[in-house]
């Protein structure tokens, strides 16, 4: 029976150890599964964050492409308007040059005959009639120029008409050549228009260069700002997540420390109870053994002085042997339970030590990594502020360039009509001047023939 009981105790102990081993494996497998689920959740969260960043970046890119297309259209419109203005100004210059050429070719002889010193006395003979017709033609040309300036709202033509009028009046009064004065005025106007054309060309080149550089700078700074903002958001999210994990680990460490303290206290109580109970069991076994020895020795003697109760003695001895067996079994079971509990506690203590060390290291590394991320966020935030300030300055400069360069241009049809009207008016004024020059020449020749015949 003792052998069977020992075998049963050993089998039970082996079963309990196997059960505990399988339970631990299940627990570790569940922990691994929880860790894998947690990692999957983290990956899904990172994926969602990345998708959000991608969506925001895609929207920003689409907006930048739209802005670039609008800016390109504005630049093309400004370039087209500049080309049209340049063409119109060239037509105006051509008209003025033509007027100058016609005046040079048509009025040279008339001016020489009319205002030459050798012809003064002869011209004076027909002065009243010739002067009145020429003056009428001159004033008619001035009136056409003035009406043209008022119609086209051109300050330059209005000023030209005023100066032509003054030059003709003062020139005639002083005996000077009024056509030469008008030529000078037209030459000055041509020079002014050419200077304005050069200024417009230089201004357009400056605007194109500055707008292109400012736009490129804005695109670069915007991309850099978006990149920094995305990186800051990612680092902040990672730092927050690490801090949450550190807080969770610290809570787990506190719980593990409390559980270990409770387990140590319980183990100490179990050990104290085993020491007390095992000592009592051993003492009982020794007492029963001593009683059995005394009874067996007594009843084994042959020289008893009275008649002994052999039958009762056998029952008592048998009962004591049962008690000895029960005590021995109890001590064996008690010892097996103590050994199993001690082994379980040692295994738990080692696992707890490993897990505690691992979690403490995780806390250390994650705290350090979170601090590094916080430092990176601070540095990136400083960089973002600098980039934002620079981008703000570039945007302000770009707005000023747009105000200066992308002006509300006059429609091409109106500008073309105005230019054609100016050219037609200038040509008509030149025809009037040519008529005046022809009149002067005819009158002068007629006067000379009249004097010679006389």
C-alpha positions as CSV (number, residue, x, y, z in Angstrom):
1,X,0.0,0.0,0.0
2,X,2.9,2.4,0.8
3,X,4.4,1.6,-2.5
4,X,1.1,2.2,-4.3
5,X,0.6,5.4,-2.4
6,X,4.1,6.6,-3.3
7,X,3.4,5.7,-6.9
8,X,0.1,7.6,-6.8
9,X,1.8,10.6,-5.2
10,X,4.5,10.6,-7.8
11,X,2.0,10.3,-10.6
12,X,-0.1,13.1,-9.1
13,X,3.0,15.2,-8.8
14,X,3.9,14.5,-12.4
15,X,0.4,15.3,-13.5
16,X,0.3,18.6,-11.6
17,X,3.7,19.5,-13.1
18,X,2.6,18.6,-16.6
19,X,-0.6,20.5,-16.1
20,X,1.3,23.5,-14.8
21,X,3.7,23.3,-17.7
22,X,0.8,23.1,-20.2
23,X,-1.0,26.0,-18.4
24,X,2.2,28.1,-18.6
25,X,2.5,27.3,-22.3
26,X,-1.1,28.3,-22.9
27,X,-0.5,31.5,-20.9
28,X,2.6,32.3,-22.9
29,X,0.9,31.5,-26.2
30,X,-2.0,33.8,-25.2
31,X,0.5,36.6,-24.4
32,X,2.2,36.1,-27.7
33,X,-1.2,36.2,-29.4
34,X,-2.1,39.4,-27.5
35,X,1.3,40.9,-28.5
36,X,0.7,39.9,-32.1
37,X,-2.8,41.5,-32.0
38,X,-1.4,44.6,-30.5
39,X,1.3,44.8,-33.2
40,X,-1.4,44.3,-35.8
41,X,-3.4,47.2,-34.3
42,X,-0.3,49.4,-34.2
43,X,0.4,48.5,-37.8
44,X,-3.2,49.3,-38.8
45,X,-2.9,52.6,-36.9
46,X,0.3,53.5,-38.7
47,X,-1.3,52.6,-42.0
48,X,-4.3,54.8,-41.3
49,X,-2.0,57.7,-40.3
50,X,0.1,57.2,-43.4
51,X,-3.0,57.1,-45.6
52,X,-4.2,60.3,-44.0
53,X,-0.8,61.9,-44.6
54,X,-0.9,60.6,-48.2
55,X,-4.4,62.1,-48.7
56,X,-3.4,65.5,-47.3
57,X,-0.2,65.5,-49.4
58,X,-2.2,64.5,-52.5
59,X,-4.7,67.4,-51.9
60,X,-1.8,69.8,-51.4
61,X,-0.2,68.6,-54.6
62,X,-3.4,69.0,-56.5
63,X,-3.8,72.5,-55.1
64,X,-0.2,73.3,-56.1
65,X,-0.8,72.0,-59.6
66,X,-4.0,74.0,-59.9
67,X,-2.2,77.1,-58.6
68,X,0.7,76.5,-61.0
69,X,-1.8,76.2,-64.0
70,X,-3.5,79.4,-63.0
71,X,-0.2,81.2,-62.6
72,X,1.0,79.8,-66.0
73,X,-2.2,81.1,-67.5
74,X,-1.7,84.5,-65.9
75,X,1.9,84.6,-67.2
76,X,0.7,83.7,-70.7
77,X,-2.0,86.4,-70.6
78,X,0.5,89.0,-69.4
79,X,3.0,87.9,-72.1
80,X,0.3,88.1,-74.7
81,X,-0.8,91.6,-73.5
82,X,2.8,92.7,-73.5
83,X,3.3,91.5,-77.0
84,X,0.1,93.3,-78.2
85,X,1.2,96.5,-76.4
86,X,4.6,96.2,-78.0
87,X,3.0,95.7,-81.4
88,X,0.7,98.6,-80.9
89,X,3.5,100.8,-79.6
90,X,5.5,99.8,-82.7
91,X,2.7,100.8,-84.9
92,X,2.5,104.2,-83.2
93,X,6.3,104.6,-83.6
94,X,6.0,103.7,-87.3
95,X,3.2,106.3,-87.7
96,X,5.3,108.9,-86.0
97,X,8.4,107.9,-88.1
98,X,6.2,108.1,-91.2
99,X,5.0,111.6,-90.2
100,X,8.6,112.7,-89.7
101,X,9.7,111.2,-93.0
102,X,6.8,112.9,-94.9
103,X,7.5,116.2,-93.2
104,X,11.2,116.0,-94.1
105,X,10.4,115.1,-97.7
106,X,7.5,117.4,-98.3
107,X,8.3,120.6,-96.4
108,X,12.0,121.0,-96.9
109,X,11.8,123.1,-100.1
110,X,8.8,125.1,-98.9
111,X,10.5,125.9,-95.6
112,X,13.7,126.9,-97.5
113,X,11.8,129.2,-99.9
114,X,9.5,130.6,-97.2
115,X,12.0,131.3,-94.4
116,X,15.2,131.8,-96.3
117,X,16.7,135.3,-95.8
118,X,16.8,135.8,-99.6
119,X,13.1,135.3,-99.9
120,X,11.8,137.4,-97.0
121,X,11.2,140.5,-99.1
122,X,9.4,138.5,-101.8
123,X,7.2,136.5,-99.3
124,X,6.2,139.7,-97.6
125,X,4.4,140.8,-100.8
126,X,1.9,137.9,-100.5
127,X,2.1,137.7,-96.7
128,X,-1.5,138.3,-95.8
129,X,-3.0,135.7,-98.1
130,X,-0.3,132.9,-97.7
131,X,0.0,133.3,-93.9
132,X,-3.7,133.0,-93.3
133,X,-4.1,129.8,-95.3
134,X,-1.0,128.1,-93.7
135,X,-2.0,129.1,-90.3
136,X,-5.5,127.7,-90.9
137,X,-3.9,124.3,-91.9
138,X,-1.5,124.4,-88.9
139,X,-4.4,125.0,-86.5
140,X,-6.5,122.4,-88.3
141,X,-3.6,119.8,-87.7
142,X,-3.4,120.9,-84.0
143,X,-7.2,120.6,-83.7
144,X,-7.1,117.0,-85.1
145,X,-4.3,116.0,-82.7
146,X,-6.2,117.5,-79.8
147,X,-9.5,115.9,-80.8
148,X,-7.7,112.6,-81.2
149,X,-6.1,112.9,-77.7
150,X,-9.5,113.6,-76.2
151,X,-11.1,110.7,-78.1
152,X,-8.4,108.2,-77.1
153,X,-7.7,109.8,-73.7
154,X,-4.0,109.9,-74.5
155,X,-2.1,112.4,-72.3
156,X,0.9,112.1,-74.7
157,X,-1.1,113.2,-77.7
158,X,-2.8,116.0,-75.8
159,X,0.6,117.3,-74.7
160,X,1.9,117.0,-78.3
161,X,-1.0,119.0,-79.6
162,X,-0.4,121.7,-77.0
163,X,3.3,121.9,-77.8
164,X,2.6,121.9,-81.5
165,X,0.2,124.8,-81.1
166,X,2.7,126.8,-78.9
167,X,5.6,126.0,-81.3
168,X,3.7,127.2,-84.3
169,X,2.4,130.4,-82.7
170,X,5.7,131.3,-81.1
171,X,7.7,130.2,-84.2
172,X,5.7,132.4,-86.6
173,X,5.9,135.3,-84.3
174,X,9.6,135.0,-84.0
175,X,10.2,134.3,-87.7
176,X,11.4,130.7,-87.1
177,X,10.6,127.5,-89.0
178,X,7.4,126.0,-87.4
179,X,7.8,122.8,-89.4
180,X,11.2,122.2,-87.9
181,X,9.8,122.8,-84.5
182,X,7.1,120.2,-85.1
183,X,9.7,117.8,-86.4
184,X,11.6,118.2,-83.2
185,X,8.5,117.6,-81.1
186,X,7.8,114.4,-83.1
187,X,11.3,113.2,-82.6
188,X,11.1,113.9,-78.9
189,X,7.9,111.9,-78.8
190,X,9.4,109.0,-80.7
191,X,12.3,109.0,-78.3
192,X,9.9,109.0,-75.4
193,X,7.9,106.2,-76.8
194,X,11.0,104.2,-77.5
195,X,12.2,104.8,-74.0
196,X,8.8,103.6,-72.6
197,X,8.9,100.6,-74.9
198,X,12.4,99.7,-73.5
199,X,11.1,100.3,-70.0
200,X,8.1,98.0,-70.6
201,X,10.4,95.3,-72.0
202,X,12.8,95.7,-69.1
203,X,9.9,95.7,-66.6
204,X,8.4,92.5,-68.2
205,X,11.7,90.7,-68.1
206,X,12.1,91.7,-64.5
207,X,8.6,90.6,-63.7
208,X,9.0,87.3,-65.5
209,X,12.3,86.6,-63.7
210,X,11.1,87.6,-60.2
211,X,7.7,85.9,-60.6
212,X,9.4,82.7,-61.7
213,X,11.9,82.7,-58.9
214,X,9.3,83.7,-56.3
215,X,6.9,80.9,-57.5
216,X,9.7,78.3,-57.4
217,X,10.7,79.5,-54.0
218,X,7.1,79.3,-52.8
219,X,6.7,75.8,-54.1
220,X,9.9,74.6,-52.5
221,X,9.0,76.2,-49.1
222,X,5.5,74.9,-49.3
223,X,6.8,71.4,-49.9
224,X,9.3,71.8,-47.1
225,X,6.6,73.1,-44.7
226,X,4.3,70.2,-45.6
227,X,7.2,67.7,-45.1
228,X,8.1,69.2,-41.7
229,X,4.4,69.3,-40.6
230,X,4.0,65.7,-41.5
231,X,7.2,64.6,-39.8
232,X,6.2,66.6,-36.6
233,X,2.8,65.0,-36.6
234,X,4.3,61.5,-37.0
235,X,6.9,62.1,-34.3
236,X,4.3,63.5,-31.9
237,X,2.0,60.5,-32.5
238,X,5.0,58.1,-32.0
239,X,6.1,59.9,-28.8
240,X,2.5,59.9,-27.4
241,X,2.2,56.2,-28.2
242,X,5.5,55.4,-26.5
243,X,4.6,57.4,-23.4
244,X,1.3,55.5,-23.2
245,X,3.2,52.2,-23.6
246,X,5.6,53.3,-20.9
247,X,2.7,54.1,-18.6
248,X,1.1,50.7,-19.3
249,X,4.5,48.9,-18.6
250,X,4.9,50.8,-15.4
251,X,1.4,49.8,-14.3
252,X,2.2,46.2,-15.2
253,X,5.5,46.4,-13.2
254,X,3.7,47.7,-10.2
255,X,1.1,44.9,-10.5
256,X,3.8,42.3,-10.9
257,X,5.7,43.7,-7.9
258,X,2.6,43.5,-5.8
259,X,1.7,40.0,-7.0
260,X,5.3,38.8,-6.3
261,X,5.1,40.3,-2.8
262,X,1.8,38.5,-2.2
263,X,3.2,35.3,-3.6
264,X,6.3,35.6,-1.4
265,X,4.2,36.2,1.7
266,X,1.9,33.2,0.8
267,X,5.0,31.0,0.2
268,X,6.4,32.0,3.5
269,X,3.1,31.1,5.2
270,X,3.0,27.8,3.4
271,X,6.6,27.0,4.3
272,X,6.0,27.9,8.0
273,X,2.9,25.7,8.1
274,X,4.7,22.9,6.4
275,X,7.6,23.1,8.9
276,X,5.2,23.0,11.8
277,X,2.9,20.3,10.4
278,X,5.8,18.1,9.1
279,X,7.5,18.3,12.5
280,X,4.3,17.2,14.2
281,X,3.8,14.4,11.7
282,X,7.3,13.2,12.2
283,X,6.9,13.3,15.9
284,X,3.7,11.3,15.7
285,X,5.3,8.7,13.5
286,X,8.2,8.3,15.9
287,X,5.7,8.0,18.8
288,X,3.7,5.4,17.1
289,X,6.8,3.5,16.1
290,X,8.0,3.6,19.8
291,X,4.6,2.4,21.0
292,X,4.6,-0.4,18.5
293,X,8.1,-1.4,19.6
294,X,7.2,-1.5,23.2
295,X,4.0,-3.5,22.6
296,X,5.7,-5.9,20.3
297,X,8.5,-6.5,22.7
298,X,6.2,-7.0,25.6
299,X,3.9,-9.4,24.0
300,X,6.8,-11.3,22.5
301,X,8.1,-12.2,26.0
302,X,7.5,-15.7,27.3
303,X,7.8,-15.2,31.0
304,X,4.8,-13.0,31.6
305,X,3.5,-13.2,35.2
306,X,-0.1,-13.0,34.2
307,X,-2.2,-14.1,31.4
308,X,-2.0,-11.4,28.6
309,X,-4.8,-10.4,26.3
310,X,-3.2,-11.6,23.1
311,X,-6.3,-10.9,21.0
312,X,-6.7,-7.4,22.1
313,X,-3.0,-6.7,21.8
314,X,-3.1,-7.8,18.2
315,X,-6.0,-5.3,17.5
316,X,-4.1,-2.5,19.2
317,X,-0.9,-3.2,17.3
318,X,-2.8,-3.4,14.0
319,X,-4.5,-0.1,14.8
320,X,-1.2,1.6,15.6
321,X,0.3,0.2,12.4
322,X,-2.6,1.8,10.5
323,X,-1.9,5.1,12.3
324,X,1.7,4.9,11.4
325,X,0.8,4.3,7.8
326,X,-1.6,7.2,7.7
327,X,0.9,9.5,9.4
328,X,3.6,8.4,6.9
329,X,1.2,8.9,4.0
330,X,0.2,12.3,5.3
331,X,3.9,13.4,5.7
332,X,4.7,12.1,2.2
333,X,1.8,14.0,0.7
334,X,2.6,17.1,2.7
335,X,6.3,16.9,1.6
336,X,5.3,16.4,-2.1
337,X,2.9,19.4,-1.9
338,X,5.7,21.5,-0.3
339,X,8.2,20.5,-2.9
340,X,5.7,21.2,-5.7
341,X,4.8,24.6,-4.2
342,X,8.4,25.5,-3.7
343,X,9.2,24.5,-7.3
344,X,6.3,26.4,-8.6
345,X,7.3,29.5,-6.6
346,X,10.9,29.2,-7.9
347,X,9.7,28.9,-11.5
348,X,7.3,31.8,-11.0
349,X,10.0,33.9,-9.4
350,X,12.4,33.3,-12.3
351,X,9.8,34.1,-14.9
352,X,8.8,37.2,-12.9
353,X,12.4,38.3,-12.7
354,X,12.8,37.8,-16.5
355,X,9.6,39.5,-17.3
356,X,10.4,42.4,-14.9
357,X,13.8,42.9,-16.4
358,X,12.4,42.9,-19.9
359,X,9.7,45.4,-19.0
360,X,12.1,47.6,-17.2
361,X,14.4,47.6,-20.2
362,X,11.4,48.4,-22.4
363,X,10.5,51.3,-20.1
364,X,14.1,52.5,-20.3
365,X,14.4,52.3,-24.1
366,X,10.9,53.6,-24.8
367,X,11.4,56.5,-22.4
368,X,14.7,57.3,-24.1
369,X,13.1,57.0,-27.6
370,X,10.2,59.3,-26.6
371,X,12.6,61.9,-25.3
372,X,14.5,61.7,-28.6
373,X,11.3,62.1,-30.5
374,X,10.3,65.1,-28.3
375,X,13.7,66.7,-29.0
376,X,13.2,66.1,-32.7
377,X,9.7,67.6,-32.6
378,X,11.2,70.7,-30.8
379,X,13.9,71.1,-33.4
380,X,11.5,70.4,-36.3
381,X,9.1,73.0,-34.9
382,X,11.8,75.6,-34.9
383,X,12.7,74.7,-38.5
384,X,9.0,74.9,-39.4
385,X,8.7,78.4,-37.8
386,X,11.6,79.5,-39.9
387,X,10.2,78.0,-43.0
388,X,6.8,79.5,-42.3
389,X,8.3,83.0,-41.7
390,X,10.2,82.7,-45.0
391,X,7.2,81.4,-46.8
392,X,5.1,84.3,-45.5
393,X,7.7,86.8,-46.7
394,X,7.8,85.1,-50.1
395,X,4.0,85.1,-50.4
396,X,3.9,88.8,-49.5
397,X,6.6,89.5,-52.1
398,X,4.7,87.4,-54.6
399,X,1.5,89.4,-53.9
400,X,3.4,92.7,-54.5
401,X,4.8,91.3,-57.7
402,X,1.3,90.3,-58.9
403,X,0.0,93.8,-58.1
404,X,2.9,95.3,-60.0
405,X,3.3,92.9,-62.8
406,X,-0.1,91.2,-63.4
407,X,-2.0,94.5,-64.1
408,X,-5.5,94.8,-65.3
409,X,-4.7,95.2,-69.0
410,X,-6.8,97.1,-71.5
411,X,-8.7,94.7,-73.8
412,X,-6.9,94.2,-77.1
413,X,-9.9,95.2,-79.2
414,X,-10.2,98.6,-77.4
415,X,-6.4,99.1,-77.5
416,X,-6.3,98.2,-81.2
417,X,-9.2,100.6,-82.0
418,X,-7.5,103.4,-80.0
419,X,-4.2,102.8,-81.7
420,X,-5.8,102.8,-85.2
421,X,-7.7,105.9,-84.3
422,X,-4.5,107.6,-83.2
423,X,-2.6,106.5,-86.3
424,X,-5.5,107.6,-88.5
425,X,-5.6,111.0,-86.8
426,X,-1.9,111.5,-87.0
427,X,-2.0,110.6,-90.7
428,X,-4.8,113.1,-91.2
429,X,-2.8,115.7,-89.3
430,X,0.2,115.0,-91.5
431,X,-2.0,115.3,-94.6
432,X,-3.2,118.7,-93.4
433,X,0.5,119.7,-92.8
434,X,1.4,118.4,-96.2
435,X,-1.4,120.5,-97.7
436,X,-0.1,123.5,-95.8
437,X,3.4,122.9,-97.1
438,X,2.1,122.6,-100.7
439,X,0.1,125.8,-100.3
440,X,3.1,127.6,-99.1
441,X,5.2,126.3,-101.9
442,X,2.6,127.2,-104.6
443,X,2.1,130.6,-103.2
444,X,5.8,131.3,-102.9
445,X,6.4,130.3,-106.5
446,X,3.5,132.3,-107.7
447,X,4.8,135.4,-106.0
448,X,8.3,135.0,-107.5
449,X,6.8,134.7,-111.0
450,X,4.7,137.8,-110.4
451,X,7.7,139.9,-109.4
452,X,9.9,138.7,-112.3
453,X,7.2,139.6,-114.8
454,X,6.8,143.0,-113.3
